[in-house]
């Protein structure tokens, strides 16, 4: 009987250690998934921001070109009326 009790206690200790290790591994996996998700979200936000800035740049460039053309047209009209 004493031998069985020793084996049972050893098996119980091993099971407890295995459970603790499994819980720790699950926590670490959750942490890594959160970090990866944040990186994906932030990279997506960076891409959206980059696209928005590029679009704003194109709009501003077009507006600048239109302003230059309007200035040229106004100058020509003023020269014509003299």
C-alpha positions, 0 to 999 in steps of 0.5 A: 500500500505504501508503494501505491501511495508514493506513486499516486503522490508522484503522479499527482505532483507531475499532473500539477506541474503539467497543468501549470506548464500548460496554463503558462503556455496558453497565457504566452500564446494569448499574449503573442496573439494579442501582440500580433493582432496589434501589429496587424491593426497598426500596419493596417492603420498605417496603410490607410493613413498612407493612402489618405495622405497620397490622395490628399497630395494628389488633390492638392497637386491638382488644386495647385495646377488649377490655380496656376492655370487660372492665374495664367488665364487671368494674366492673358485676359488682363493683357488682352484688355490692356 
